[in-house]
Amino acid sequence: MFKRILVAVDGSPASDAGLKSAAMLAADQHAMLLALHVVDVSPMAVTFDGSYLPADYVDNFYEALRDNGQKILAKAAAFHRS
């Protein structure tokens, strides 16, 4: 019935449980399992007090979010392969 199943992952216990359920459904349906992790890159240059963050800080922050997202996706792929 299902050909592809998309599951959002963020590394949390709830996300891990959702991944496990999606993997079981994908196996049952002989479907492709796709994991998705989203990094919101909307502007974050202004602080709560109205001042601006340095551009290199913001760039490093987004890079760290992307790196962490790659680790989460790699963990999801490893889980699905096992």
C-alpha positions as a Markdown table, in Angstrom:
| # | Residue | x | y | z |
|---|---|---|---|---|
| 1 | Met | 0.0 | 0.0 | 0.0 |
| 2 | Phe | 2.8 | 2.5 | 0.9 |
| 3 | Lys | 5.7 | 3.0 | -1.4 |
| 4 | Arg | 7.5 | 5.7 | 0.6 |
| 5 | Ile | 7.3 | 6.7 | 4.3 |
| 6 | Leu | 8.7 | 10.0 | 5.5 |
| 7 | Val | 9.7 | 10.4 | 9.1 |
| 8 | Ala | 11.0 | 13.5 | 10.8 |
| 9 | Val | 13.9 | 13.0 | 13.2 |
| 10 | Asp | 15.4 | 15.3 | 15.8 |
| 11 | Gly | 17.3 | 12.9 | 18.0 |
| 12 | Ser | 14.8 | 13.0 | 20.9 |
| 13 | Pro | 13.3 | 9.9 | 22.5 |
| 14 | Ala | 9.9 | 10.7 | 20.9 |
| 15 | Ser | 11.6 | 11.0 | 17.5 |
| 16 | Asp | 13.4 | 7.7 | 18.0 |
| 17 | Ala | 10.1 | 6.0 | 18.9 |
| 18 | Gly | 8.6 | 7.5 | 15.7 |
| 19 | Leu | 11.5 | 6.2 | 13.6 |
| 20 | Lys | 11.1 | 2.7 | 15.1 |
| 21 | Ser | 7.4 | 2.7 | 14.2 |
| 22 | Ala | 8.1 | 4.0 | 10.7 |
| 23 | Ala | 10.8 | 1.4 | 10.2 |
| 24 | Met | 8.4 | -1.4 | 11.2 |
| 25 | Leu | 5.7 | 0.0 | 8.9 |
| 26 | Ala | 8.2 | 0.3 | 6.0 |
| 27 | Ala | 9.4 | -3.3 | 6.5 |
| 28 | Asp | 5.8 | -4.5 | 6.6 |
| 29 | Gln | 4.9 | -2.6 | 3.5 |
| 30 | His | 8.2 | -3.2 | 1.6 |
| 31 | Ala | 8.4 | 0.6 | 1.4 |
| 32 | Met | 11.3 | 3.0 | 1.2 |
| 33 | Leu | 11.9 | 4.9 | 4.5 |
| 34 | Leu | 13.0 | 8.5 | 4.2 |
| 35 | Ala | 14.3 | 10.3 | 7.3 |
| 36 | Leu | 14.1 | 14.1 | 7.4 |
| 37 | His | 15.8 | 16.6 | 9.7 |
| 38 | Val | 15.1 | 20.3 | 9.4 |
| 39 | Val | 17.2 | 23.2 | 10.4 |
| 40 | Asp | 15.4 | 26.5 | 10.5 |
| 41 | Val | 17.7 | 29.1 | 8.9 |
| 42 | Ser | 15.4 | 32.0 | 9.3 |
| 43 | Pro | 17.3 | 35.2 | 10.3 |
| 44 | Met | 18.6 | 35.0 | 13.9 |
| 45 | Ala | 20.8 | 38.1 | 13.9 |
| 46 | Val | 18.8 | 40.1 | 16.5 |
| 47 | Thr | 18.9 | 39.3 | 20.2 |
| 48 | Phe | 16.0 | 39.6 | 22.6 |
| 49 | Asp | 17.3 | 43.0 | 23.7 |
| 50 | Gly | 17.4 | 44.4 | 20.2 |
| 51 | Ser | 21.1 | 44.2 | 19.6 |
| 52 | Tyr | 22.7 | 42.2 | 16.7 |
| 53 | Leu | 24.8 | 39.1 | 16.9 |
| 54 | Pro | 28.1 | 39.0 | 15.0 |
| 55 | Ala | 27.8 | 37.4 | 11.6 |
| 56 | Asp | 30.5 | 34.8 | 12.3 |
| 57 | Tyr | 28.7 | 33.7 | 15.4 |
| 58 | Val | 25.4 | 33.2 | 13.5 |
| 59 | Asp | 27.3 | 31.3 | 10.7 |
| 60 | Asn | 29.0 | 29.0 | 13.2 |
| 61 | Phe | 25.7 | 28.4 | 15.0 |
| 62 | Tyr | 24.0 | 27.3 | 11.8 |
| 63 | Glu | 27.0 | 25.2 | 10.8 |
| 64 | Ala | 26.8 | 23.4 | 14.2 |
| 65 | Leu | 23.0 | 22.9 | 13.7 |
| 66 | Arg | 23.7 | 21.3 | 10.3 |
| 67 | Asp | 26.5 | 19.1 | 11.6 |
| 68 | Asn | 24.3 | 17.9 | 14.4 |
| 69 | Gly | 21.5 | 17.2 | 11.9 |
| 70 | Gln | 23.9 | 15.1 | 9.8 |
| 71 | Lys | 24.7 | 13.1 | 12.9 |
| 72 | Ile | 21.0 | 12.6 | 13.7 |
| 73 | Leu | 20.4 | 11.4 | 10.1 |
| 74 | Ala | 23.4 | 9.1 | 10.2 |
| 75 | Lys | 22.1 | 7.6 | 13.4 |
| 76 | Ala | 18.7 | 7.1 | 11.8 |
| 77 | Ala | 20.2 | 5.4 | 8.8 |
| 78 | Ala | 22.3 | 3.1 | 11.0 |
| 79 | Phe | 19.2 | 2.2 | 13.0 |
| 80 | His | 17.3 | 1.3 | 9.9 |
| 81 | Arg | 20.1 | -0.8 | 8.5 |
| 82 | Ser | 20.4 | -2.9 | 11.7 |
